[in-house]
Amino acid sequence: MLSAMATIEAHGLPRGRSLTRDDLDAMPDDGHRYELVDGVLVVSPAPRHNHQRAAAQLFRALDRVVPEQWELFFAPFDVVLSGDTVLQPDLLVADRDAFTERDLPGPPLLAVEVLSPSTRSFDLLLKKERLERAGCAHYWVVDPDEPSILAWSLTEGVYHEVARAAGAESFVVTAPLPVTIVPADLVR
């Protein structure tokens, strides 16, 4: 929270009120990831090498199976869940027609986070809960250090675990995309 407060004062953002999407637009392009959750600024450092490798390998695997009517994006790209909650999943899949030039106004079909030491709790708790509440149908978390992948699907408004794999095990899902991934291959 201290880095977020220092950033607020350094950039002259308002204090004493929740931040909004407009405030987020004033943030610098400085290599940090700026997200809003319920009006609170969350600042993350640039990802580590293993994080980027896992995200790139996963992008390649998903890109081969994404149908033409959907689009696969990688961070940074804003997913606007409300006026005070703007997230940037590491990878996201949504219908092509749902995107604007600026952002994705609403939840994606699939959001994927690659865990980092500095974002682990945020990704597993707060971000997962906000995406669940917004109606994101599928949420995956990749741990490049283990390596592992864990997937949840939304059923009646609640996430339920649908797949899990670690190391040389195969992660197999059919929804939202039919794909088989070996977590260890994501960090090679």
Secondary structure by P-SEA (a helix, b strand, c coil): caaaaaaaaaacccccccccaaaaaacccccbbbbbcccbbbbbccccaaaaaaaaaaaaaaaacccccbbbbcccccccccccbbbbccbbbccccccccccccccccbbbbbbccccccccccaaaaaaaaacccbbbbbbccccbbbbbbbcccbbbbccccccccccccccccccccccccccc
